Amino acid sequence: MERTAMIPVPMGVSAFCAALSAGLAVWHWADRGSVSRRAELLFGGGAGGPAVAGARGKAAPAWERAATAARKRLTASPKEWFCLPVAAVLALWGESVLPLVAGAVAVPLVRRWLRAGERRRVAERRAEAVRGLCDVLVGELRAGAQPAEGLTTAVRAVGVDLDGSETAPVVAAARFGGDVPAALREVARLPGAEGLVGVAACWRVAVDGGAGLAAGLERLGGTLRARRDQQDSLRAQLAGAWSTVVVLALLPLVGLAMGWAMGADPMGVLLHTPAGLSCLVVGGLLEAAGFWWAGRIVRSGSAS
């Protein structure tokens, strides 16, 4: 009996197909959960609403509850831990433990980078909330409200972007006749809320000197908006530089992919030969230094 010859599949192809299948499964899983949540919000009732309960029946199957719980844990887990599955795939592809070590080292670095981005976004939301507070307070004062009442209304209006624990001293000082400028300057120490220093100065001048509070806040709001427009313009001008930095950082990976496509074994050479390990270490250090230096140049340009 003749036996059919089997074509051996390279290890890299198997690892790539496994990673692609896992990624598609996770994407489909997360997208299914988001569609379900959107449907629940659209048709009302949430997780226990009448529309959803009637569609699902009295109780969901055990496997569906387990899948939902696992999906929630996956989406709630810190994103930096996704470095480990990627490192595991690379370790299987290159048949070496070095990618696992690199993935473990990358976890705290990625965590630091993600937290820095989150702090920057929170600061931007605070700055936008301060501008909104000035606009709402000016509108309240123009409508005839008292300064303390107008400030309380303005703080409540922007309470989505300003934490209640941050603005509670300001509201208490405005309601009970406390030192409102001191409370505003205390909140202004938070990143992004520096514009409240101007609000405190306008409040102090209006109380002590009798000047118009609405006029000063209107000028302050215009100044803050002009600063925001300047930062947006600068960020748009630096977008090309950031794109260049990212492209240069990804070129080594493109070279590895081209070598693998041409039938070579770049992972084997890099991870299992002395010359490859030396090139990997030197190239990694040069890549990190170049990426850090280019990012420093772009950040210094955005800060100036």
For each residue, the residues with C-beta under 8 A, 3 or more apart:
1:
2:
3:
4:
5:
6:
7:
8:
9: 13 14
10: 13 14
11: 14 15 92 93 95
12: 15 16 93 260 265 267
13: 9 10 16 17
14: 9 10 11 17 18
15: 11 12 18 19 89 90 92 93
16: 12 13 19 20 93
17: 13 14 20 21
18: 14 15 21 22 89 92
19: 15 16 22 23 86 89
20: 16 17 23 24
21: 17 18 24 25
22: 18 19 25 26 85
23: 19 20 26 27
24: 20 21 27 28
25: 21 22 28 29
26: 22 23 29 30 74
27: 23 24 30 31
28: 24 25 31 32
29: 25 26 32 33 67 71 74
30: 26 27 33 34 71 74 75
31: 27 28 34 35
32: 28 29 35 36
33: 29 30 36 37 68 71 75
34: 30 31 37 38
35: 31 32 38 39
36: 32 33 39 40
37: 33 34 40 41
38: 34 35 41 42
39: 35 36 42 43 52
40: 36 37 43 44 45 46 47 49 52
41: 37 38 44 46
42: 38 39
43: 39 40 49 51 52
44: 40 41 49 50 51
45: 40 48 49 50 51 52 53
46: 40 41 49 52
47: 40 52
48: 45 52 53
49: 40 43 44 45 46 52 53
50: 44 45 53 54
51: 43 44 45 54 55
52: 39 40 43 45 46 47 48 49 55 56
53: 45 48 49 50 56 57 58
54: 50 51
55: 51 52
56: 52 53 60
57: 53 60
58: 53
59:
60: 56 57 64 65 68
61: 64 65
62: 65 66
63: 66 67
64: 60 61 67 68
65: 60 61 62 68 69
66: 62 63 69 70
67: 29 63 64 70 71
68: 33 60 64 65 71 72
69: 65 66 72 73
70: 66 67 73 74
71: 29 30 33 67 68 74 75
72: 68 69 75 76
73: 69 70 76 77
74: 26 29 30 70 71 77
75: 30 33 71 72
76: 72 73
77: 73 74 81
78: 81 111 114
79: 82 110 114
80: 83 106 107 108 110 111 114
81: 77 78 84 107
82: 79 85 86
83: 80 86 87 103 106 107 110
84: 81 87 88 100 103 104 107
85: 22 82 88 89
86: 19 82 83 89 90 103
87: 83 84 90 91 99 100 102 103 104 106
88: 84 85 91 92 99 100 103
89: 15 18 19 85 86 92 93
90: 15 86 87 93 94 99 103 267
91: 87 88 94 95 96 97 98 99 100
92: 11 15 18 88 89 95
93: 11 12 15 16 89 90 267
94: 90 91 98 99 267 268 270 271 272
95: 11 91 92 268 271 272
96: 91 99 267 271 272
97: 91 100 101
98: 91 94 101 102 271
99: 87 88 90 91 94 96 102 103 271
100: 84 87 88 91 97 103 104
101: 97 98 104 105
102: 87 98 99 105 106
103: 83 84 86 87 88 90 99 100 106 107
104: 84 87 100 101 107
105: 101 102 108 109
106: 80 83 87 102 103 109 110
107: 80 81 83 84 103 104 110 111
108: 80 105 111 112
109: 105 106 112 113
110: 79 80 83 106 107 113 114
111: 78 80 107 108 114 115
112: 108 109 115 116
113: 109 110 116 117
114: 78 79 80 110 111 117 118
115: 111 112 118 119
116: 112 113 119 120
117: 113 114 120 121
118: 114 115 121 122
119: 115 116 122 123 191
120: 116 117 123 124
121: 117 118 124 125
122: 118 119 125 126 191 192
123: 119 120 126 127 190 191 192
124: 120 121 127 128 192
125: 121 122 128 129 161 192
126: 122 123 129 130 161 162 190 191 192 193
127: 123 124 130 131 192 193 194 195 224 228
128: 124 125 131 132 161 228
129: 125 126 132 133 158 160 161 162 193
130: 126 127 133 134 158 192 193 194 195 196 199 224
131: 127 128 134 135 195 221 224 225 228
132: 128 129 135 136 154 157 158 161
133: 129 130 136 137 154 155 157 158 162 196 199
134: 130 131 137 138 154 195 199 217 218 220 221 224
135: 131 132 138 139 221
136: 132 133 139 140 150 153 154 157 158
137: 133 134 140 141 150 151 153 154 199 214 217
138: 134 135 141 142 214 217 218 221
139: 135 136 142 143
140: 136 137 143 145 149 150 153 154
141: 137 138 144 145 147 150 213 214 217
142: 138 139 214
143: 139 140
144: 141
145: 140 141 149 150 153
146: 149 150
147: 141 150 151 174 203 206 213
148: 151 152 174 175 177 180
149: 140 145 146 152 153 174
150: 136 137 140 141 145 146 147 153 154
151: 137 147 148 154 155 170 171 174 180
152: 148 149 155 156 171 174 175
153: 136 137 140 145 149 150 156 157
154: 132 133 134 136 137 140 150 151 157 158
155: 133 151 152 158 159 162 167 170 171 174
156: 152 153 159
157: 132 133 136 153 154
158: 129 130 132 133 136 154 155 161 162
159: 155 156 162 164 167
160: 129
161: 125 126 128 129 132 158
162: 126 129 133 155 158 159 166 167 187 193
163: 166 167
164: 159 167 168
165: 168
166: 162 163 187 190 193
167: 155 159 162 163 164 170 171 187
168: 164 165 171 172
169: 172 173 183 186 187
170: 151 155 167 173 174 180 183 184 187
171: 151 152 155 167 168 174 175
172: 168 169 175 176 178 183
173: 169 170 176 177 178 179 180 182 183
174: 147 148 149 151 152 155 170 171 178 180
175: 148 152 171 172
176: 172 173
177: 148 173
178: 172 173 174 182 183
179: 173 182 183
180: 148 151 170 173 174 183 184 200 203
181: 184 185 200 201 203 204
182: 173 178 179 185 186 200
183: 169 170 172 173 178 179 180 186 187
184: 170 180 181 187 188 196 197 199 200 203
185: 181 182 188 189 196 197 200
186: 169 182 183 189
187: 162 166 167 169 170 183 184 190 193 196
188: 184 185 193 194 195 196 197 200
189: 185 186 193
190: 123 126 166 187 193
191: 119 122 123 126
192: 122 123 124 125 126 127 130
193: 126 127 129 130 162 166 187 188 189 190 196
194: 127 130 188 197
195: 127 130 131 134 188 198 199 220 224
196: 130 133 184 185 187 188 193 199 200
197: 184 185 188 194 200 201
198: 195 201 202 220 223 224
199: 130 133 134 137 184 195 196 202 203 217 220
200: 180 181 182 184 185 188 196 197 203 204
201: 181 197 198 204 205 216
202: 198 199 205 206 213 216 217 220
203: 147 180 181 184 199 200 206 207 213
204: 181 200 201 207 208
205: 201 202 208 209 211 216
206: 147 202 203 209 210 211 212 213 216
207: 203 204
208: 204 205
209: 205 206
210: 206
211: 205 206 215 216
212: 206 215 216
213: 141 147 202 203 206 216 217
214: 137 138 141 142 217 218
215: 211 212 218 219
216: 201 202 205 206 211 212 213 219 220
217: 134 137 138 141 199 202 213 214 220 221
218: 134 138 214 215 221 222
219: 215 216 222 223
220: 134 195 198 199 202 216 217 223 224
221: 131 134 135 138 217 218 224 225
222: 218 219 225 226
223: 198 219 220 226 227
224: 127 130 131 134 195 198 220 221 227 228
225: 131 221 222 228 229
226: 222 223 229 230
227: 223 224 230 231
228: 127 128 131 224 225 231 232
229: 225 226 232 233
230: 226 227 233 234
231: 227 228 234 235
232: 228 229 235 236
233: 229 230 236 237
234: 230 231 237 238 301 302
235: 231 232 238 239 302
236: 232 233 239
237: 233 234 240
238: 234 235 241 242 298 301 302
239: 235 236 242 243
240: 237 243 244
241: 238 244 245 294 297 298 301
242: 238 239 245 246 298
243: 239 240 246 247
244: 240 241 247 248 294
245: 241 242 248 249 291 294 295 298
246: 242 243 249 250
247: 243 244 250 251
248: 244 245 251 290 291 294
249: 245 246 287 290 291
250: 246 247 253 254
251: 247 248 254 255
252: 255 256 283 287
253: 250 256 257
254: 250 251 257 258
255: 251 252 258 259 266
256: 252 253 259 260 266 267
257: 253 254 260 261
258: 254 255 261 262
259: 255 256 262 264 266
260: 12 256 257 264 265 266 267
261: 257 258
262: 258 259
263:
264: 259 260 269
265: 12 260 268 269
266: 255 256 259 260 269 270
267: 12 90 93 94 96 256 260 270 271
268: 94 95 265 271 272 273 276
269: 264 265 266 272 273 275 276
270: 94 266 267 273 276 277 279 280
271: 94 95 96 98 99 267 268 276 277 280
272: 94 95 96 268 269 276
273: 268 269 270 276 277
274: 277 278
275: 269 278 279
276: 268 269 270 271 272 273 279 280
277: 270 271 273 274 280 281
278: 274 275 281 282
279: 270 275 276 282 283
280: 270 271 276 277 283 284
281: 277 278 284 285
282: 278 279 285 286
283: 252 279 280 286 287
284: 280 281 287 288
285: 281 282 288 289
286: 282 283 289 290
287: 249 252 283 284 290 291
288: 284 285 291 292
289: 285 286 292 293
290: 248 249 286 287 293 294
291: 245 248 249 287 288 294 295
292: 288 289 295 296
293: 289 290 296 297
294: 241 244 245 248 290 291 297 298
295: 245 291 292 298 299
296: 292 293 299 300
297: 241 293 294 300 301
298: 238 241 242 245 294 295 301 302
299: 295 296 302 303
300: 296 297 303 304
301: 234 238 241 297 298 304
302: 234 235 238 298 299
303: 299 300
304: 300 301
